[in-house]
Amino acid sequence: MAKIQINGKKVAIKQNFTAQDMLKKYKLNRKKVAIELNGKILPQNEYKKKCLKNNDIIEIVQFIGGG
């Protein structure tokens, strides 16, 4: 198990847990979010490949339409 921080909250994750797995766990639409991993925006084409590791810091921003 590894511990990461998501939007300021510490959570435990299993090994080989990807950014895509995180979106599924929290029921987030990948088309409506941006993921910042350790201070850098993670490109969407890396969500399935990027395994999260111990002490990673993640910020998830959701896009909301309005007018």
Residue pairs with C-beta under 8 A, 6 or more apart in sequence:
1 12
1 13
1 14
1 15
2 12
2 13
2 14
2 15
2 17
2 52
2 53
2 54
2 55
2 56
3 10
3 11
3 12
3 13
3 54
3 55
4 10
4 11
4 13
4 52
4 53
4 54
4 55
4 56
4 57
4 58
5 11
5 55
5 56
5 57
5 58
6 22
6 58
6 59
6 60
7 58
7 59
7 60
13 22
13 52
15 51
16 51
17 51
17 52
18 47
18 48
18 49
18 50
18 51
18 52
19 35
19 37
19 42
19 46
19 47
19 48
19 50
19 52
19 58
20 30
20 47
20 48
22 35
22 52
22 58
23 29
23 30
23 33
23 35
23 47
26 60
28 60
28 62
30 44
30 47
32 62
32 63
33 60
33 61
33 62
33 63
34 41
34 60
34 61
34 63
35 41
35 42
35 47
35 58
35 59
35 60
36 42
36 58
36 59
36 60
36 61
37 50
37 52
37 56
37 57
37 58
38 56
38 57
39 57
42 50
52 58
